Amino acid sequence: MDLQSFYKERISVFSERAAFLKAKYNRYSIVRLITFLGGLVLIALIATSIPWFLTILLIAISLAGFSRFVNWHQTIQEDYLHHQALSTVNKNELDCFNDDYSVFENGEEFIDPKHPYTIDLDIFGDYSFFQYINRTATVIGKMRLAEYLRKNASREEIHVRQEAIAEMKEKTDWRHHFQARGMHTKDSLQHIQLLNEWIKAEPFVIHNTLYKIAPFIVPFIVITGTIISFQQSSWYYFLASLIPSGYILRKTHEKVSETHQRTSKAEKTLAYYSRMIGHIESGHFESQKLRELQSIFLHNDQAASKSIKKLSYIISQLNVRYNAFVILLNIFMLWDLVWIRALENWKAQHSDRLAQWFEALREFEAINSFGNLYFNNPEWVFPTIQESSHLKGEQLGHPLIHRKKRVCNDLMMPTQGHIKLVTGSNMAGKSTYLRTVGLNIVLAMTGAPVCARVFELPMIRVFTSMRTQDALHESTSSFYAELKRLKFIIEEVEDRKNAETDVFFLLDEILKGTNSTDRHTGSKALIRQLIKSKGSGIIATHDLELAALEAESNGTVENLCIEVEVKGDQLFFDYKIKPGVSQSFNATQLMRSMGIRV
């Protein structure tokens, strides 16, 4: 079954199940209302003919039974919402298969013009690679996925990630349920940071004897004062009994408010995380990385999901402070201190593990995204990370171009002291070819599958200069911005502090902001300097005179081209890389097509 049919079938199955559950929930909503009203009438009729203690017992039994019915009814709604989310998950994948992945977050907050390659390779932003693969539900998962794409992994980490992604690819049901459970997650990095501040803060209740015993003593004092007030027909005893609680509330108000401010917004975030972590805990994994991550949640047979859910519940009880009537709960039973103590007891047990749980969750989300990518592109392969400084790619294609339109090319070259010059006319595909090579290298260094039939390469770092722009706030012209970028790349090539990692650059139309003579002279000097420094990469250019460098380079410079065929008023692009120098020109033809008389 092809992917399109696969997703359509799953959409149908989950939609039908969701519709059935919704109808069932609505039917039992009526039953629930009738049961409640009928129960009230029945108790009212019976209460007059039985002793008062039996009436109380009947009410208690009825409430318990009705509560269980309500909980069961609620599970039907949760099941309905989950299947509705599963249908949406598959619909989104079907849209993505048809080149519409706009529903996923694009990671625009991670755009950094100073990064070595993310701007030029369309890693973040609208219709970016990040948006194409992003299946994270949490803000921390999204950050982790961005880190994967911004920074090379180690050789060992690449291997374990490949193994984990390959396993995740095959767990389609698990992945979709995971995404569905996190679909409606609403979290904030600020709320998580505040929670971390609370984790690091010193407790003030569990180390204070008075504050610990007060919630047990204060209710007794208030009840005693109330009884005496009734007996003596005087409110003075009742008012006097409120003095201890008033004193303690005044004494602890600032600390309680500080704790509440740091934890209050985390209630729903933790509830969402608990559901996702519970799904991870129930999974069965074989790969080393996934098993290690799962074990973090199941430390000493204590499920992290239950602990996090408990923390969410404690915070929800402290959030009763938002209700104006909480003053009564505080006066009569020191409500705030009861739940602050519960918070601090939780922190004493789990504070050292909360950060680990969050880290493991975000790692699962990143791997889940890449597993989904691999499932949607089963023809892709994992690259081989080798020791020798040589790159080999067979049928390299751009990951963001639909498989039916994608044109693939081969590439073989040393990754030290070798430059390929790519010439070609306008719109021939030179820039796309550079991005194809660069993005696949980034994927390889991430531990992900690549859009190729074969891909072998050493540990390598990518640097690009393709879209340099002026910066008005720095009074910087586009030409000067390009020079700064080239200087940055030259320094990386010449420095090479990490001997295990080669530097690979991708340059598009270098020195385009100056006159042709300066551009040609400067380009030749730059290429010679990069070769001398053992730099390696691909340079796309319209400057055909640079092709002469091949003859004097002793094999360190190689000419490649992408040709365009002109037939009458028509241009035909094949986007195929060939040896040699471009012989086709189409600028005047393109100008004529735009109505410019040439």
Secondary structure per residue as TSV (DSSP state, phi and psi in degrees):
chain	resnum	aa	ss	phi	psi
A	1	M	-	360.0	131.0
A	2	D	-	-74.8	163.6
A	3	L	H	-60.6	-40.0
A	4	Q	H	-61.9	-45.8
A	5	S	H	-66.8	-37.1
A	6	F	H	-58.3	-50.0
A	7	Y	H	-70.0	-36.5
A	8	K	H	-62.3	-40.6
A	9	E	H	-65.5	-42.4
A	10	R	H	-68.0	-36.4
A	11	I	H	-59.6	-44.2
A	12	S	H	-63.2	-46.1
A	13	V	H	-62.5	-49.2
A	14	F	H	-71.6	-33.8
A	15	S	H	-65.8	-43.0
A	16	E	H	-63.9	-41.8
A	17	R	H	-64.9	-40.9
A	18	A	H	-63.2	-41.2
A	19	A	H	-64.0	-40.3
A	20	F	H	-62.9	-44.9
A	21	L	H	-68.0	-36.3
A	22	K	H	-64.4	-44.5
A	23	A	H	-62.3	-40.8
A	24	K	H	-63.8	-42.3
A	25	Y	H	-62.6	-42.8
A	26	N	H	-64.6	-39.5
A	27	R	H	-61.1	-46.2
A	28	Y	H	-76.3	-14.6
A	29	S	H	-64.7	-39.7
A	30	I	H	-66.9	-44.1
A	31	V	H	-59.5	-39.5
A	32	R	H	-62.7	-44.7
A	33	L	H	-65.4	-44.5
A	34	I	H	-63.5	-41.4
A	35	T	H	-61.8	-43.0
A	36	F	H	-65.0	-49.2
A	37	L	H	-66.2	-41.5
A	38	G	H	-62.3	-39.1
A	39	G	H	-63.1	-41.2
A	40	L	H	-62.1	-45.8
A	41	V	H	-62.9	-44.2
A	42	L	H	-62.4	-45.1
A	43	I	H	-63.9	-40.5
A	44	A	H	-62.3	-38.0
A	45	L	H	-72.3	-40.2
A	46	I	H	-77.8	-32.8
A	47	A	H	-57.7	-28.7
A	48	T	T	-76.2	-13.8
A	49	S	T	-116.6	5.8
A	50	I	S	-130.4	159.8
A	51	P	-	-60.4	155.7
A	52	W	H	-61.6	-36.3
A	53	F	H	-70.0	-29.4
A	54	L	H	-72.5	-33.3
A	55	T	H	-62.0	-44.6
A	56	I	H	-62.6	-42.5
A	57	L	H	-62.6	-41.6
A	58	L	H	-63.7	-42.4
A	59	I	H	-62.2	-43.1
A	60	A	H	-63.2	-44.7
A	61	I	H	-64.4	-41.6
A	62	S	H	-63.5	-43.1
A	63	L	H	-64.7	-39.7
A	64	A	H	-64.3	-44.9
A	65	G	H	-65.3	-42.0
A	66	F	H	-65.9	-35.8
A	67	S	H	-62.8	-41.9
A	68	R	H	-65.6	-37.8
A	69	F	H	-64.0	-42.8
A	70	V	H	-62.9	-42.6
A	71	N	H	-62.8	-42.7
A	72	W	H	-62.9	-42.6
A	73	H	H	-61.8	-38.0
A	74	Q	H	-66.9	-34.8
A	75	T	H	-64.8	-30.7
A	76	I	H	-64.6	-42.9
A	77	Q	H	-64.5	-41.9
A	78	E	H	-63.0	-39.6
A	79	D	H	-65.3	-40.6
A	80	Y	H	-61.0	-48.2
A	81	L	H	-63.0	-36.0
A	82	H	H	-67.1	-43.0
A	83	H	H	-70.4	-31.5
A	84	Q	H	-64.4	-40.4
A	85	A	H	-66.5	-38.3
A	86	L	H	-61.9	-39.5
A	87	S	H	-63.0	-40.9
A	88	T	H	-65.9	-40.4
A	89	V	H	-55.9	-47.4
A	90	N	H	-71.5	-33.8
A	91	K	H	-63.9	-41.6
A	92	N	H	-62.4	-38.8
A	93	E	H	-68.3	-36.2
A	94	L	H	-65.6	-42.0
A	95	D	H	-63.1	-39.7
A	96	C	H	-63.8	-38.9
A	97	F	H	-60.0	-31.2
A	98	N	T	-95.9	25.0
A	99	D	T	69.5	23.6
A	100	D	-	-121.0	97.8
A	101	Y	-	-119.5	28.5
A	102	S	T	-68.2	-17.6
A	103	V	T	-68.9	-21.9
A	104	F	S	-87.8	148.1
A	105	E	-	-64.0	141.2
A	106	N	-	-95.8	-4.0
A	107	G	-	69.2	26.6
A	108	E	G	-61.0	-23.7
A	109	E	G	-68.4	-13.2
A	110	F	G	-96.4	1.6
A	111	I	-	-65.1	127.2
A	112	D	-	-139.7	105.8
A	113	P	T	-59.6	-20.6
A	114	K	T	-89.7	-4.8
A	115	H	S	-68.4	148.5
A	116	P	S	-57.9	-26.5
A	117	Y	S	-152.3	-14.0
A	118	T	T	-63.3	-34.3
A	119	I	T	-66.9	-50.4
A	120	D	T	-70.4	-27.4
A	121	L	T	-97.5	10.4
A	122	D	T	56.1	46.7
A	123	I	-	-74.0	-40.8
A	124	F	S	-124.6	157.4
A	125	G	S	109.5	-175.7
A	126	D	T	-61.9	135.5
A	127	Y	T	55.0	35.8
A	128	S	-	-92.4	172.6
A	129	F	H	-66.8	-37.2
A	130	F	H	-59.3	-45.7
A	131	Q	H	-64.8	-33.3
A	132	Y	H	-65.7	-38.3
A	133	I	H	-103.0	-13.1
A	134	N	-	-65.1	114.3
A	135	R	-	-124.8	24.7
A	136	T	-	-81.3	152.2
A	137	A	-	-112.7	-22.0
A	138	T	S	-106.5	157.4
A	139	V	H	-67.0	-33.1
A	140	I	H	-73.4	-33.5
A	141	G	H	-66.9	-40.4
A	142	K	H	-62.5	-40.7
A	143	M	H	-64.6	-39.3
A	144	R	H	-66.9	-41.0
A	145	L	H	-62.1	-40.0
A	146	A	H	-63.9	-38.7
A	147	E	H	-62.9	-39.7
A	148	Y	H	-54.2	-42.7
A	149	L	H	-85.4	-12.8
A	150	R	H	-99.6	-13.9
A	151	K	S	-141.8	135.2
A	152	N	-	-63.5	142.3
A	153	A	-	-85.8	165.8
A	154	S	-	-75.2	165.5
A	155	R	H	-58.1	-42.1
A	156	E	H	-68.3	-40.2
A	157	E	H	-68.1	-36.0
A	158	I	H	-58.5	-42.9
A	159	H	H	-63.2	-47.3
A	160	V	H	-71.1	-31.0
A	161	R	H	-67.8	-41.8
A	162	Q	H	-57.8	-43.7
A	163	E	H	-63.2	-42.8
A	164	A	H	-68.5	-41.5
A	165	I	H	-66.0	-40.0
A	166	A	H	-61.5	-40.2
A	167	E	H	-69.1	-42.0
A	168	M	H	-64.5	-31.5
A	169	K	H	-54.5	-41.2
A	170	E	H	-80.2	-10.3
A	171	K	-	-98.2	60.9
A	172	T	H	-60.3	-48.5
A	173	D	H	-61.9	-45.6
A	174	W	H	-60.1	-45.0
A	175	R	H	-61.9	-44.6
A	176	H	H	-68.8	-38.3
A	177	H	H	-65.7	-37.3
A	178	F	H	-61.9	-47.2
A	179	Q	H	-65.1	-38.9
A	180	A	H	-65.5	-38.4
A	181	R	H	-68.5	-26.0
A	182	G	H	-101.1	1.9
A	183	M	T	-59.1	-40.3
A	184	H	T	-99.4	19.1
A	185	T	-	-63.3	131.0
A	186	K	-	-125.3	107.1
A	187	D	-	-134.4	171.8
A	188	S	-	-144.6	137.8
A	189	L	H	-61.9	-35.1
A	190	Q	H	-62.8	-41.1
A	191	H	H	-66.2	-37.1
A	192	I	H	-69.0	-38.4
A	193	Q	H	-64.3	-40.2
A	194	L	H	-63.9	-39.3
A	195	L	H	-63.1	-40.0
A	196	N	H	-65.0	-35.2
A	197	E	H	-63.3	-40.3
A	198	W	H	-65.4	-39.7
A	199	I	H	-58.1	-39.0
A	200	K	H	-81.7	-17.5
A	201	A	S	-72.6	150.6
A	202	E	-	-74.2	136.2
A	203	P	-	-69.2	152.6
A	204	F	S	-126.8	-4.1
A	205	V	S	-101.6	-52.3
A	206	I	T	-68.2	-14.4
A	207	H	T	-101.5	7.0
A	208	N	-	-120.0	114.0
A	209	T	H	-59.9	-43.1
A	210	L	H	-60.4	-46.2
A	211	Y	H	-68.0	-27.8
A	212	K	H	-74.6	-40.8
A	213	I	H	-89.7	-18.6
A	214	A	H	-56.7	-43.7
A	215	P	H	-61.7	-18.8
A	216	F	H	-89.8	-31.1
A	217	I	H	-86.5	-40.4
A	218	V	H	-57.0	-46.4
A	219	P	H	-58.5	-38.5
A	220	F	H	-63.3	-42.7
A	221	I	H	-64.1	-44.6
A	222	V	H	-65.8	-43.4
A	223	I	H	-62.9	-43.9
A	224	T	H	-61.8	-45.8
A	225	G	H	-62.0	-36.9
A	226	T	H	-66.8	-44.2
A	227	I	H	-62.4	-45.6
A	228	I	H	-63.7	-37.9
A	229	S	H	-61.5	-39.8
A	230	F	H	-67.6	-39.8
A	231	Q	H	-67.9	-39.4
A	232	Q	H	-93.7	-2.2
A	233	S	T	54.3	41.1
A	234	S	-	-141.0	133.1
A	235	W	S	-83.0	-5.8
A	236	Y	H	-62.2	-37.9
A	237	Y	H	-66.6	-40.3
A	238	F	H	-63.7	-45.9
A	239	L	H	-63.7	-38.3
A	240	A	H	-65.0	-33.9
A	241	S	H	-69.1	-17.3
A	242	L	T	-85.0	-11.5
A	243	I	H	-60.7	-45.9
A	244	P	H	-58.9	-45.3
A	245	S	H	-67.2	-39.1
A	246	G	H	-61.9	-41.5
A	247	Y	H	-63.8	-45.9
A	248	I	H	-67.2	-40.4
A	249	L	H	-62.0	-42.4
A	250	R	H	-65.6	-38.4
A	251	K	H	-69.0	-33.7
A	252	T	H	-104.2	-1.4
A	253	H	H	-55.0	-46.8
A	254	E	H	-64.4	-45.2
A	255	K	H	-66.9	-40.5
A	256	V	H	-63.0	-45.1
A	257	S	H	-63.0	-37.3
A	258	E	H	-65.9	-44.4
A	259	T	H	-63.3	-43.6
A	260	H	H	-64.6	-39.8
A	261	Q	H	-63.0	-33.0
A	262	R	H	-81.6	-23.4
A	263	T	H	-111.2	-21.6
A	264	S	T	-57.6	-42.4
A	265	K	T	-76.2	-10.8
A	266	A	H	-84.5	-6.7
A	267	E	H	-55.6	-56.5
A	268	K	H	-71.6	-36.6
A	269	T	H	-56.2	-47.0
A	270	L	H	-66.1	-35.0
A	271	A	H	-64.4	-42.7
A	272	Y	H	-62.7	-47.1
A	273	Y	H	-61.7	-37.2
A	274	S	H	-61.1	-42.6
A	275	R	H	-63.1	-43.4
A	276	M	H	-67.8	-41.2
A	277	I	H	-67.0	-37.3
A	278	G	H	-59.2	-37.0
A	279	H	H	-67.7	-37.4
A	280	I	H	-64.5	-43.0
A	281	E	H	-61.1	-30.8
A	282	S	T	-85.7	-6.2
A	283	G	-	-78.0	163.6
A	284	H	-	-122.3	119.6
A	285	F	-	-126.0	150.0
A	286	E	-	-111.8	-33.3
A	287	S	S	-69.6	150.9
A	288	Q	H	-58.5	-48.4
A	289	K	H	-65.1	-45.5
A	290	L	H	-67.3	-36.0
A	291	R	H	-67.0	-41.1
A	292	E	H	-65.9	-41.5
A	293	L	H	-65.4	-42.7
A	294	Q	H	-63.1	-37.5
A	295	S	H	-63.2	-25.3
A	296	I	H	-63.2	-33.7
A	297	F	H	-81.6	-17.2
A	298	L	T	-115.4	37.6
A	299	H	G	-66.0	125.6
A	300	N	G	53.0	38.1
A	301	D	G	61.9	18.1
A	302	Q	-	-104.3	117.9
A	303	A	-	-73.8	125.5
A	304	A	H	-63.5	-34.6
A	305	S	H	-59.7	-39.9
A	306	K	H	-69.9	-38.9
A	307	S	H	-66.0	-41.6
A	308	I	H	-69.3	-38.0
A	309	K	H	-63.6	-38.1
A	310	K	H	-64.2	-41.5
A	311	L	H	-62.5	-41.6
A	312	S	H	-59.8	-41.5
A	313	Y	H	-65.4	-43.1
A	314	I	H	-60.7	-44.1
A	315	I	H	-63.4	-37.0
A	316	S	H	-63.0	-35.6
A	317	Q	H	-71.4	-35.4
A	318	L	H	-69.8	-29.1
A	319	N	G	-70.5	-6.2
A	320	V	G	-61.1	-16.5
A	321	R	G	-57.2	-24.7
A	322	Y	G	-69.1	-16.4
A	323	N	S	-86.8	133.5
A	324	A	T	-62.3	-28.0
A	325	F	T	-76.9	-2.3
A	326	V	H	-64.3	-21.7
A	327	I	H	-58.9	-34.3
A	328	L	H	-68.0	-42.8
A	329	L	H	-63.4	-36.9
A	330	N	H	-70.2	-41.2
A	331	I	H	-65.9	-41.6
A	332	F	H	-87.8	-24.7
A	333	M	H	-146.8	12.7
A	334	L	-	51.6	55.5
A	335	W	H	-51.3	-45.4
A	336	D	H	-58.4	-47.2
A	337	L	H	-67.5	-33.8
A	338	V	H	-57.9	-46.6
A	339	W	H	-86.0	-24.5
A	340	I	H	-65.2	-40.9
A	341	R	H	-62.8	-41.4
A	342	A	H	-62.2	-40.7
A	343	L	H	-60.5	-45.6
A	344	E	H	-69.5	-35.3
A	345	N	H	-63.6	-41.4
A	346	W	H	-61.5	-44.7
A	347	K	H	-63.2	-39.0
A	348	A	H	-61.8	-30.6
A	349	Q	H	-87.2	-35.5
A	350	H	H	-125.2	-0.8
A	351	S	H	-57.7	-34.4
A	352	D	H	-75.9	-8.3
A	353	R	H	-110.3	-15.7
A	354	L	H	-59.7	-45.2
A	355	A	H	-62.9	-36.9
A	356	Q	H	-66.1	-39.0
A	357	W	H	-63.4	-44.4
A	358	F	H	-63.1	-41.3
A	359	E	H	-64.3	-42.3
A	360	A	H	-67.5	-37.1
A	361	L	H	-63.1	-46.5
A	362	R	H	-66.9	-32.0
A	363	E	H	-68.2	-41.2
A	364	F	H	-60.9	-40.7
A	365	E	H	-64.6	-40.0
A	366	A	H	-65.2	-45.3
A	367	I	H	-67.1	-36.6
A	368	N	H	-59.8	-40.2
A	369	S	H	-63.0	-43.5
A	370	F	H	-72.5	-33.2
A	371	G	H	-63.4	-39.7
A	372	N	H	-65.3	-40.3
A	373	L	H	-58.8	-44.3
A	374	Y	H	-67.2	-39.0
A	375	F	H	-63.6	-40.4
A	376	N	H	-74.0	-15.6
A	377	N	-	-132.3	66.5
A	378	P	T	-65.9	-15.6
A	379	E	T	-80.4	-11.0
A	380	W	-	-71.8	164.1
A	381	V	B	-132.2	158.2
A	382	F	-	-81.5	135.4
A	383	P	-	-74.0	159.2
A	384	T	E	-100.0	121.0
A	385	I	E	-91.9	112.3
A	386	Q	-	-111.2	172.0
A	387	E	S	-84.0	-36.6
A	388	S	S	-72.3	148.6
A	389	S	S	-84.1	73.1
A	390	H	E	-149.4	136.7
A	391	L	E	-112.7	132.3
A	392	K	E	-135.0	121.1
A	393	G	E	-130.4	126.9
A	394	E	E	-112.0	129.1
A	395	Q	E	55.4	50.9
A	396	L	E	-71.8	130.6
A	397	G	-	-131.1	160.1
A	398	H	-	-79.5	124.3
A	399	P	T	-60.3	-26.3
A	400	L	T	-91.9	-2.1
A	401	I	S	-94.4	129.9
A	402	H	-	-55.0	141.5
A	403	R	T	-55.6	-29.3
A	404	K	T	-77.6	-20.2
A	405	K	T	-107.4	-11.7
A	406	R	-	-69.3	133.2
A	407	V	-	-109.1	124.6
A	408	C	-	-104.9	150.4
A	409	N	E	-135.6	160.6
A	410	D	E	-96.6	158.3
A	411	L	E	-151.4	126.8
A	412	M	E	-135.6	127.1
A	413	M	E	-168.6	153.5
A	414	P	E	-68.9	153.3
A	415	T	S	-106.6	17.6
A	416	Q	S	-138.9	120.7
A	417	G	S	69.0	41.5
A	418	H	E	-149.0	134.8
A	419	I	E	-129.0	135.4
A	420	K	E	-106.3	125.1
A	421	L	E	-96.6	120.9
A	422	V	E	-108.4	116.4
A	423	T	E	-108.6	157.6
A	424	G	E	170.7	161.6
A	425	S	-	-79.3	178.8
A	426	N	T	-62.0	141.6
A	427	M	T	65.8	12.9
A	428	A	S	-73.7	-23.8
A	429	G	S	114.7	17.0
A	430	K	H	-63.4	-49.0
A	431	S	H	-63.8	-39.9
A	432	T	H	-63.5	-37.2
A	433	Y	H	-63.8	-43.7
A	434	L	H	-61.0	-42.7
A	435	R	H	-68.8	-32.8
A	436	T	H	-60.8	-48.4
A	437	V	H	-64.7	-47.2
A	438	G	H	-63.2	-45.5
A	439	L	H	-66.2	-37.1
A	440	N	H	-69.5	-33.2
A	441	I	H	-66.5	-42.7
A	442	V	H	-59.0	-44.4
A	443	L	H	-61.5	-41.9
A	444	A	H	-61.3	-41.6
A	445	M	H	-76.8	-10.2
A	446	T	H	-86.5	-25.2
A	447	G	T	101.9	10.5
A	448	A	-	-95.6	164.8
A	449	P	-	-69.1	157.5
A	450	V	B	-119.9	157.9
A	451	C	S	-84.1	82.3
A	452	A	S	-163.9	166.6
A	453	R	S	-90.0	-36.7
A	454	V	E	-142.5	137.7
A	455	F	E	-147.4	116.2
A	456	E	E	-126.1	134.2
A	457	L	E	-163.0	159.8
A	458	P	-	-85.6	179.8
A	459	M	S	-63.5	128.2
A	460	I	E	-150.4	146.1
A	461	R	E	-113.7	136.6
A	462	V	E	-100.6	136.7
A	463	F	E	-133.0	138.7
A	464	T	E	-130.6	153.8
A	465	S	E	-143.8	94.9
A	466	M	S	-133.8	-31.5
A	467	R	-	-128.5	46.1
A	468	T	-	-66.1	136.9
A	469	Q	-	-128.7	157.9
A	470	D	-	-70.5	158.5
A	471	A	B	-128.6	101.2
A	472	L	G	-63.5	-36.2
A	473	H	G	-68.1	-18.2
A	474	E	G	-108.0	5.1
A	475	S	T	52.4	45.4
A	476	T	B	-114.1	126.0
A	477	S	-	-76.6	163.8
A	478	S	H	-63.8	-34.3
A	479	F	H	-66.4	-44.0
A	480	Y	H	-67.8	-36.3
A	481	A	H	-61.3	-39.0
A	482	E	H	-66.5	-40.4
A	483	L	H	-61.4	-41.4
A	484	K	H	-62.8	-39.8
A	485	R	H	-65.1	-44.7
A	486	L	H	-64.2	-38.8
A	487	K	H	-60.8	-41.9
A	488	F	H	-60.1	-44.0
A	489	I	H	-67.7	-42.9
A	490	I	H	-59.8	-43.3
A	491	E	H	-63.0	-38.6
A	492	E	H	-66.5	-40.8
A	493	V	H	-64.5	-44.2
A	494	E	H	-76.8	-28.0
A	495	D	H	-77.2	-63.6
A	496	R	-	45.3	57.6
A	497	K	-	-61.8	-37.5
A	498	N	-	-90.6	99.5
A	499	A	T	-65.4	-20.1
A	500	E	T	-79.9	-12.1
A	501	T	S	-119.2	122.1
A	502	D	E	-79.8	158.9
A	503	V	E	-107.1	129.4
A	504	F	E	-126.6	122.2
A	505	F	E	-112.0	152.7
A	506	L	E	-130.6	111.9
A	507	L	E	-119.4	131.6
A	508	D	E	-118.7	114.9
A	509	E	S	52.2	65.2
A	510	I	T	-66.7	146.0
A	511	L	T	56.5	37.6
A	512	K	T	-73.7	-8.9
A	513	G	T	-91.8	12.3
A	514	T	S	-129.4	-179.6
A	515	N	-	-71.3	164.5
A	516	S	H	-62.2	-36.6
A	517	T	H	-66.7	-49.6
A	518	D	H	-62.1	-40.8
A	519	R	H	-61.1	-45.7
A	520	H	H	-65.8	-46.0
A	521	T	H	-63.5	-46.6
A	522	G	H	-66.0	-38.5
A	523	S	H	-64.0	-43.1
A	524	K	H	-61.7	-43.0
A	525	A	H	-63.8	-41.7
A	526	L	H	-63.3	-45.6
A	527	I	H	-61.8	-43.5
A	528	R	H	-63.4	-40.6
A	529	Q	H	-66.1	-42.3
A	530	L	H	-64.1	-40.0
A	531	I	H	-64.5	-43.6
A	532	K	H	-62.4	-32.6
A	533	S	T	-89.1	12.6
A	534	K	T	66.0	27.4
A	535	G	-	-77.0	156.3
A	536	S	E	-143.6	142.9
A	537	G	E	169.9	-165.7
A	538	I	E	-126.5	134.3
A	539	I	E	-122.7	123.5
A	540	A	E	-97.5	135.4
A	541	T	E	-152.6	154.0
A	542	H	S	-95.3	-8.7
A	543	D	-	-78.9	94.5
A	544	L	G	-67.5	-23.2
A	545	E	G	-66.2	-22.5
A	546	L	G	-66.9	-18.5
A	547	A	G	-61.5	-21.5
A	548	A	G	-65.5	-18.6
A	549	L	H	-64.3	-26.1
A	550	E	H	-58.6	-41.1
A	551	A	H	-65.5	-28.9
A	552	E	H	-102.0	4.8
A	553	S	T	-99.0	-3.0
A	554	N	T	55.2	39.2
A	555	G	T	88.2	-1.4
A	556	T	S	-84.1	-14.7
A	557	V	E	-123.0	132.7
A	558	E	E	-130.5	135.3
A	559	N	E	-90.4	131.1
A	560	L	E	-128.5	158.9
A	561	C	E	-148.0	159.3
A	562	I	E	-125.5	117.8
A	563	E	-	-96.8	155.6
A	564	V	E	-124.3	132.4
A	565	E	E	-97.1	130.0
A	566	V	E	-109.0	119.9
A	567	K	E	-124.3	103.1
A	568	G	T	64.6	-121.8
A	569	D	T	-95.3	6.5
A	570	Q	E	-106.5	143.1
A	571	L	E	-111.4	134.6
A	572	F	E	-121.3	121.4
A	573	F	E	-109.2	129.3
A	574	D	-	-108.7	-12.6
A	575	Y	-	57.8	24.7
A	576	K	-	-98.4	136.0
A	577	I	-	-80.9	134.1
A	578	K	E	-134.5	156.9
A	579	P	E	-70.0	150.8
A	580	G	S	107.9	-168.7
A	581	V	-	-110.4	140.3
A	582	S	-	-62.3	138.1
A	583	Q	-	-117.0	3.6
A	584	S	-	-105.1	147.0
A	585	F	-	-136.4	134.6
A	586	N	-	-137.0	8.5
A	587	A	H	-60.9	-46.6
A	588	T	H	-66.1	-36.0
A	589	Q	H	-64.7	-41.7
A	590	L	H	-65.6	-37.4
A	591	M	H	-65.1	-41.5
A	592	R	H	-61.7	-39.9
A	593	S	H	-65.6	-21.2
A	594	M	T	-92.6	3.7
A	595	G	T	89.6	12.4
A	596	I	-	-91.3	126.2
A	597	R	-	-80.4	118.0
A	598	V	-	-113.8	360.0
